[in-house]
Amino acid sequence: MRALSRPLSLAAFLALTLACGAENQGNRFQGLGDVAGTDIGFVLDASDASDDAALDALDAPPEETRAEADVSQELADTTDPADAADTADAGPDSADLEALDVDAIGPDTADATGPCPHVTDTFHQVPGNKADVLFVVDGSGSMTEHVEALADDIGALAEAFTAHGTDFHLGAVGISATDDCATAGQLMGDPRILTAASWQGLHDIVVGAMDDECANSGTEAGLAAASLALSPALTAETSTVCTLDGQCGPGTACVDGLCGGPNRDFLRADASLHVLVISDEDDQSPATVQTYVNGFLGIKGTANPALFRFHAIVGKADQTGCPDGSYADPGVRYREAAALTDGKAGDICTNDFAGLLADIGDVGVAFKTAWTLSQAAAPSSVSVAIDGEACGGGYTYVQATHQVVVEPEGPCMPGPGQTIEVSYATVCAN
């Protein structure tokens, strides 16, 4: 064995790795040096690299790689800009498209227009008057009075939404996310989703949680239960018509005549999202609070935090038990989640939740202020128009995330349903 006289570039390292795996299974890496930049040092059998010339050959891009690069550039130069339109409307996660690696191109070309195509991405502002609210209910025996009080006060939320002209969805799940609950994370009741025409039905669904196996589990894990309820597995939608579960594919069921997840149709891409947990126990979910909050924010796009709020009706952080002697564990984790998302937190001991619910209804109106471009942009080339009219300022292009962020009170802030067009020169190697 001998050590290589110089470190390999990452490209050479990968090429050599593939060669070793395909042509000589007897070779094995004996150690990896520290990764510094893109250079990796390691030791291998001297028979595979007898001199530094072999390393030079590995560092040089093969002919087929260069040919592919040329073809890719040709395609980039002839791409129809219209193909990039409406990239942000693909679904709830579209605001966080995978970022392109601008830094890999280098600072000298990051702002070069050169032969790179000029494109326009088109997005649409959310209506601002849509809200989806998920209740996560602890139905354990000590919660009877609290759950009934919440059920009685739901009208305050509906009235606030109605006053703002908000189109709302309400739904409720139990607080358990463990395997011993067969329907963990699934919306309770029939209908599963309550609207302005049917919200009164949520009263009986919430009260009925006291008898639901997923609501009165011994492990109160509200963050995990909400995360499960909003997961792609439970909210998946298809256009497959069905009458029986057996007509649907793996992981889906027949829900209201269409195959999909049991919570299909609850989440709407153009609606703000709220989660409200009520419990007299603190959260026992396995991951950190920040982990769950990041997941919730990701549903609407982390660049638009105003579209998600976490709310809690729990015990005070500095008090164990209620003044009347009833049980209430400090809801430390739930209160942390509320604080991280600018949500509301109420004292479960009061059994008066109308004010908190009305406040949630008041903040249910929210708009997007950031959109992720389909490609990396040359910063100086970015321009913004609202409904076809150029706006002179009040926006910023964030190169690290390829996002255009507008000032909420600025001239480029689109109103409900308006179109925002972002034109720019793409970034490519010269």
C-alpha positions as CSV (number, residue, x, y, z in Angstrom):
1,M,0.0,0.0,0.0
2,R,1.1,3.6,-0.6
3,A,-0.5,6.9,0.1
4,L,-1.4,9.1,-2.8
5,S,1.1,12.0,-3.3
6,R,-1.8,14.5,-3.5
7,P,-5.4,14.7,-2.6
8,L,-8.1,14.0,-5.2
9,S,-10.8,16.3,-6.3
10,L,-14.3,15.2,-5.4
11,A,-15.0,14.4,-9.1
12,A,-11.9,12.2,-9.2
13,F,-12.8,10.6,-5.9
14,L,-16.3,9.6,-7.2
15,A,-14.9,8.3,-10.5
16,L,-12.3,6.2,-8.7
17,T,-14.9,4.9,-6.3
18,L,-17.1,3.7,-9.1
19,A,-14.1,2.2,-10.9
20,C,-13.1,0.3,-7.8
21,G,-16.6,-1.0,-7.2
22,A,-17.1,-2.1,-10.8
23,E,-13.7,-3.5,-11.8
24,N,-12.0,-4.7,-8.7
25,Q,-14.1,-5.8,-5.8
26,G,-10.9,-6.8,-3.9
27,N,-9.9,-3.2,-3.4
28,R,-11.2,-1.6,-0.2
29,F,-10.6,1.9,1.2
30,Q,-8.5,1.8,4.4
31,G,-9.3,5.3,5.6
32,L,-10.7,8.6,4.7
33,G,-9.0,11.9,5.5
34,D,-10.8,15.0,6.7
35,V,-13.0,16.6,4.1
36,A,-11.8,20.1,3.4
37,G,-13.6,21.9,0.6
38,T,-13.8,19.3,-2.2
39,D,-10.4,17.6,-1.6
40,I,-10.5,14.1,0.0
41,G,-7.4,12.2,0.9
42,F,-7.4,8.4,1.2
43,V,-5.2,5.3,0.9
44,L,-5.7,2.6,-1.8
45,D,-3.9,-0.3,-3.3
46,A,-0.9,1.0,-5.3
47,S,-1.8,-1.3,-8.2
48,D,-4.8,0.9,-9.1
49,A,-2.8,4.2,-9.2
50,S,0.9,3.6,-9.9
51,D,1.7,7.2,-10.6
52,D,0.2,10.7,-10.6
53,A,-0.6,10.6,-14.2
54,A,-3.4,8.2,-13.4
55,L,-4.8,10.8,-11.1
56,D,-4.6,13.5,-13.8
57,A,-6.7,11.2,-16.0
58,L,-9.3,10.8,-13.3
59,D,-9.5,14.6,-12.7
60,A,-10.2,15.3,-16.4
61,P,-13.9,15.1,-17.3
62,P,-14.6,12.2,-19.7
63,E,-15.7,12.9,-23.2
64,E,-19.3,11.8,-22.7
65,T,-19.6,14.1,-19.7
66,R,-18.4,17.1,-21.7
67,A,-20.8,16.1,-24.5
68,E,-23.7,15.9,-22.0
69,A,-22.8,19.4,-20.7
70,D,-22.9,20.8,-24.2
71,V,-26.3,19.3,-24.9
72,S,-27.6,20.6,-21.5
73,Q,-26.5,24.1,-22.4
74,E,-28.2,23.8,-25.8
75,L,-31.4,22.8,-24.2
76,A,-31.1,25.7,-21.7
77,D,-30.7,28.2,-24.5
78,T,-33.8,27.0,-26.2
79,T,-36.1,26.6,-23.2
80,D,-39.5,28.2,-23.5
81,P,-39.8,30.7,-20.6
82,A,-43.5,29.9,-20.3
83,D,-42.6,26.4,-19.1
84,A,-41.5,28.0,-15.8
85,A,-44.8,29.6,-15.2
86,D,-46.9,28.9,-12.1
87,T,-44.1,26.8,-10.5
88,A,-45.3,28.0,-7.0
89,D,-48.8,26.6,-7.5
90,A,-47.9,23.0,-7.7
91,G,-48.9,22.2,-4.1
92,P,-48.5,23.1,-0.5
93,D,-44.7,22.4,-0.6
94,S,-44.0,24.4,-3.8
95,A,-42.8,27.5,-1.9
96,D,-39.8,25.5,-0.8
97,L,-38.5,24.1,-4.1
98,E,-35.1,22.6,-3.8
99,A,-32.5,25.4,-4.1
100,L,-30.0,25.4,-6.9
101,D,-26.3,25.6,-6.0
102,V,-25.4,29.2,-7.0
103,D,-22.2,29.1,-5.0
104,A,-20.9,26.2,-7.1
105,I,-20.9,28.5,-10.2
106,G,-18.6,31.0,-8.5
107,P,-18.9,34.7,-7.6
108,D,-17.5,35.8,-11.0
109,T,-20.5,34.3,-12.9
110,A,-23.2,34.6,-10.3
111,D,-24.4,37.9,-11.8
112,A,-23.6,37.3,-15.4
113,T,-26.4,37.2,-18.0
114,G,-24.2,35.9,-20.9
115,P,-26.0,33.4,-23.1
116,C,-28.3,32.3,-20.3
117,P,-32.0,32.5,-21.0
118,H,-34.3,35.2,-19.6
119,V,-37.4,33.7,-18.0
120,T,-40.6,34.8,-16.2
121,D,-42.1,32.9,-13.3
122,T,-45.7,33.5,-12.6
123,F,-47.3,33.0,-9.2
124,H,-50.7,33.8,-7.6
125,Q,-51.3,35.4,-4.3
126,V,-53.5,33.4,-2.0
127,P,-57.1,34.7,-1.5
128,G,-56.2,35.5,2.1
129,N,-59.7,34.5,3.3
130,K,-59.2,30.8,3.6
131,A,-58.2,29.0,6.8
132,D,-57.9,25.3,7.8
133,V,-58.0,24.7,11.6
134,L,-57.0,21.3,13.1
135,F,-58.1,20.6,16.7
136,V,-56.0,18.1,18.5
137,V,-58.1,16.9,21.5
138,D,-57.0,15.2,24.7
139,G,-59.9,13.0,25.7
140,S,-58.5,11.5,28.9
141,G,-60.8,11.3,31.9
142,S,-59.5,14.4,33.6
143,M,-60.4,16.5,30.5
144,T,-64.2,16.3,30.6
145,E,-64.9,19.8,31.8
146,H,-62.2,21.3,29.5
147,V,-63.4,19.5,26.4
148,E,-67.0,20.4,27.0
149,A,-66.0,24.1,27.5
150,L,-64.1,24.1,24.2
151,A,-67.0,22.5,22.4
152,D,-69.4,25.2,23.8
153,D,-67.1,28.0,22.6
154,I,-66.4,26.9,19.1
155,G,-69.1,29.3,17.9
156,A,-66.7,32.2,18.8
157,L,-64.2,31.0,16.2
158,A,-66.9,30.5,13.5
159,E,-68.3,33.9,14.2
160,A,-64.9,35.6,13.9
161,F,-64.2,33.8,10.6
162,T,-67.7,34.8,9.3
163,A,-67.1,38.4,10.2
164,H,-63.9,38.4,8.1
165,G,-65.6,36.5,5.2
166,T,-63.2,33.6,5.8
167,D,-63.8,30.3,4.0
168,F,-62.8,27.8,6.7
169,H,-62.3,24.1,7.2
170,L,-62.5,22.6,10.8
171,G,-61.4,19.1,11.8
172,A,-60.4,17.2,14.9
173,V,-58.1,14.4,15.7
174,G,-57.2,12.6,18.9
175,I,-54.0,13.4,20.8
176,S,-52.4,10.0,20.3
177,A,-49.9,9.1,17.6
178,T,-48.9,5.7,18.9
179,D,-49.3,2.3,17.1
180,D,-51.8,1.1,19.6
181,C,-54.4,3.5,18.0
182,A,-55.5,2.1,14.6
183,T,-56.9,5.5,13.4
184,A,-54.1,7.7,14.8
185,G,-54.0,11.1,13.0
186,Q,-57.3,10.5,11.2
187,L,-60.1,13.1,11.3
188,M,-62.9,12.1,13.7
189,G,-66.6,12.3,12.9
190,D,-68.9,12.4,10.0
191,P,-68.5,14.7,8.1
192,R,-64.8,14.7,8.7
193,I,-64.4,18.3,7.5
194,L,-66.7,21.1,8.9
195,T,-67.3,24.3,7.0
196,A,-69.3,27.5,7.5
197,A,-72.4,25.5,6.7
198,S,-71.7,22.7,9.1
199,W,-69.4,24.0,11.9
200,Q,-72.0,23.3,14.6
201,G,-71.3,19.6,14.1
202,L,-67.8,20.0,15.6
203,H,-69.3,20.4,19.0
204,D,-70.4,16.7,19.1
205,I,-67.1,15.6,17.5
206,V,-65.1,17.3,20.2
207,V,-67.2,16.0,23.0
208,G,-67.2,12.5,21.4
209,A,-63.4,12.5,21.7
210,M,-63.8,11.5,25.3
211,D,-64.8,8.0,23.9
212,D,-62.2,7.9,21.1
213,E,-59.3,5.5,21.5
214,C,-56.9,8.0,19.9
215,A,-58.0,10.8,22.1
216,N,-57.9,9.2,25.5
217,S,-54.6,7.3,25.0
218,G,-52.2,7.3,27.9
219,T,-49.5,9.0,25.8
220,E,-50.5,12.6,25.0
221,A,-48.4,13.5,22.0
222,G,-50.2,16.5,20.4
223,L,-47.3,17.6,18.2
224,A,-46.8,14.2,16.8
225,A,-50.5,13.6,16.3
226,A,-50.9,16.9,14.4
227,S,-47.8,16.1,12.3
228,L,-49.3,12.7,11.4
229,A,-52.7,14.2,10.6
230,L,-51.1,16.6,8.2
231,S,-48.6,14.2,6.6
232,P,-48.7,13.3,2.9
233,A,-49.7,9.8,3.8
234,L,-53.0,10.9,5.4
235,T,-53.7,13.9,3.2
236,A,-52.9,12.3,-0.2
237,E,-55.3,13.1,-3.0
238,T,-56.0,11.3,-6.3
239,S,-58.6,11.5,-9.0
240,T,-59.5,7.8,-8.9
241,V,-63.2,7.2,-8.4
242,C,-64.1,4.4,-6.0
243,T,-66.8,2.8,-4.0
244,L,-64.5,0.4,-2.0
245,D,-61.1,0.6,-0.4
246,G,-60.0,-2.4,-2.4
247,Q,-60.2,-0.3,-5.6
248,C,-57.5,2.0,-4.3
249,G,-53.7,1.6,-4.3
250,P,-51.4,0.9,-1.3
251,G,-51.6,3.5,1.5
252,T,-54.9,5.0,0.2
253,A,-58.6,4.3,0.9
254,C,-61.9,5.2,-0.6
255,V,-62.8,8.5,1.0
256,D,-66.0,10.3,-0.1
257,G,-65.9,8.5,-3.5
258,L,-62.3,9.1,-4.3
259,C,-59.1,7.3,-3.5
260,G,-56.7,9.1,-1.1
261,G,-55.6,9.5,2.5
262,P,-58.2,9.5,5.2
263,N,-57.8,13.3,5.7
264,R,-58.1,14.1,1.9
265,D,-59.4,17.5,1.1
266,F,-58.8,19.0,4.5
267,L,-55.6,20.8,3.6
268,R,-55.9,23.5,0.9
269,A,-52.8,24.9,-0.8
270,D,-54.2,28.5,-0.8
271,A,-55.4,28.5,2.8
272,S,-53.6,29.4,6.0
273,L,-53.2,26.6,8.5
274,H,-53.8,26.5,12.3
275,V,-53.3,23.7,14.8
276,L,-55.0,24.0,18.2
277,V,-54.1,21.5,21.0
278,I,-56.1,21.2,24.2
279,S,-54.6,19.1,26.9
280,D,-53.9,19.0,30.7
281,E,-50.7,17.1,30.0
282,D,-47.5,18.4,28.4
283,D,-46.5,17.0,25.0
284,Q,-44.8,13.6,25.0
285,S,-43.9,13.5,21.4
286,P,-40.4,12.0,20.7
287,A,-38.8,14.8,18.6
288,T,-37.9,18.3,19.6
289,V,-40.5,21.1,19.4
290,Q,-38.5,22.8,16.7
291,T,-38.5,19.7,14.6
292,Y,-42.3,19.6,14.6
293,V,-42.6,23.4,14.0
294,N,-40.2,23.1,11.0
295,G,-42.4,20.4,9.6
296,F,-45.6,22.5,10.0
297,L,-44.0,25.5,8.5
298,G,-42.8,23.4,5.6
299,I,-46.4,22.6,4.6
300,K,-47.0,26.2,3.6
301,G,-43.4,27.1,2.8
302,T,-40.9,28.3,5.4
303,A,-40.6,31.6,3.6
304,N,-44.2,32.3,4.5
305,P,-44.5,31.8,8.3
306,A,-47.6,33.9,8.5
307,L,-49.5,31.1,6.9
308,F,-49.1,28.8,9.9
309,R,-49.9,29.2,13.5
310,F,-49.8,26.8,16.4
311,H,-52.2,27.4,19.3
312,A,-52.5,25.8,22.7
313,I,-55.0,25.5,25.5
314,V,-52.8,24.0,28.2
315,G,-51.6,24.5,31.8
316,K,-49.5,27.5,32.7
317,A,-45.8,27.0,32.3
318,D,-45.1,28.0,35.9
319,Q,-48.0,26.4,37.6
320,T,-48.9,22.8,38.4
321,G,-52.6,22.2,38.9
322,C,-55.6,24.5,38.7
323,P,-56.8,26.8,41.5
324,D,-59.8,24.6,42.0
325,G,-57.6,21.6,42.6
326,S,-58.1,20.0,39.2
327,Y,-55.2,18.5,37.4
328,A,-53.1,20.5,34.9
329,D,-49.5,19.8,34.0
330,P,-47.5,22.8,32.8
331,G,-47.8,22.8,29.0
332,V,-44.2,23.9,28.4
333,R,-43.6,22.3,24.9
334,Y,-47.0,23.4,23.6
335,R,-46.4,26.9,24.7
336,E,-43.0,26.8,23.1
337,A,-44.5,25.8,19.8
338,A,-47.1,28.6,20.0
339,A,-44.3,31.1,20.7
340,L,-42.2,29.9,17.8
341,T,-45.2,30.5,15.4
342,D,-46.7,33.6,16.9
343,G,-49.7,31.6,17.9
344,K,-52.1,31.9,20.9
345,A,-51.7,30.2,24.2
346,G,-54.5,30.0,26.8
347,D,-54.9,28.7,30.3
348,I,-56.9,25.5,30.4
349,C,-57.9,26.1,34.0
350,T,-60.2,29.0,33.0
351,N,-62.7,26.8,31.0
352,D,-63.5,29.9,29.1
353,F,-61.9,29.8,25.6
354,A,-64.2,32.0,23.6
355,G,-61.7,35.0,23.6
356,L,-58.8,32.8,22.4
357,L,-60.9,31.2,19.7
358,A,-62.1,34.6,18.5
359,D,-58.5,35.8,18.4
360,I,-57.6,32.8,16.2
361,G,-60.4,33.8,13.9
362,D,-59.0,37.3,13.6
363,V,-55.5,36.2,12.6
364,G,-56.9,33.6,10.1
365,V,-56.4,36.1,7.3
366,A,-52.8,35.8,5.9
367,F,-51.0,36.4,2.7
368,K,-47.8,35.2,1.1
369,T,-44.8,37.5,1.0
370,A,-42.2,35.3,-0.6
371,W,-42.0,33.1,-3.7
372,T,-39.3,30.6,-4.7
373,L,-38.1,31.0,-8.3
374,S,-37.8,28.0,-10.6
375,Q,-34.1,28.7,-11.3
376,A,-31.2,30.7,-9.9
377,A,-31.4,34.3,-11.0
378,A,-28.7,36.9,-11.8
379,P,-29.6,39.3,-8.9
380,S,-29.4,42.6,-10.9
381,S,-31.7,41.2,-13.5
382,V,-34.7,40.5,-11.3
383,S,-37.8,42.6,-11.9
384,V,-41.3,42.2,-10.4
385,A,-44.8,43.0,-11.9
386,I,-48.2,42.8,-10.3
387,D,-51.0,41.9,-12.7
388,G,-48.7,43.0,-15.6
389,E,-47.8,46.3,-14.1
390,A,-44.1,46.8,-13.0
391,C,-43.6,47.8,-9.4
392,G,-40.6,50.0,-8.8
393,G,-39.4,48.6,-5.5
394,G,-40.3,47.1,-2.2
395,Y,-38.9,43.6,-3.0
396,T,-35.6,41.7,-2.4
397,Y,-34.1,38.8,-4.2
398,V,-32.5,36.4,-1.7
399,Q,-29.8,34.6,-3.7
400,A,-29.1,31.9,-1.1
401,T,-32.7,30.6,-1.4
402,H,-33.7,31.9,-4.9
403,Q,-36.7,33.7,-3.4
404,V,-38.3,37.0,-4.1
405,V,-39.5,38.6,-0.8
406,V,-41.8,41.6,-0.9
407,E,-42.5,44.1,1.8
408,P,-46.0,43.6,3.2
409,E,-46.8,47.3,2.9
410,G,-44.7,47.9,-0.2
411,P,-45.8,48.6,-3.9
412,C,-45.0,45.0,-4.9
413,M,-47.2,43.3,-2.3
414,P,-49.9,41.5,-4.4
415,G,-53.5,41.7,-3.2
416,P,-55.9,38.7,-2.8
417,G,-55.7,36.5,-6.0
418,Q,-53.5,38.9,-7.9
419,T,-50.7,37.6,-10.2
420,I,-47.0,38.3,-9.4
421,E,-44.6,37.9,-12.3
422,V,-40.9,37.7,-11.6
423,S,-38.7,38.1,-14.7
424,Y,-34.9,37.5,-14.5
425,A,-31.9,36.2,-16.3
426,T,-30.9,32.7,-15.2
427,V,-27.5,31.9,-13.9
428,C,-25.3,29.5,-15.9
429,A,-21.7,28.9,-16.5
430,N,-20.2,30.8,-19.4
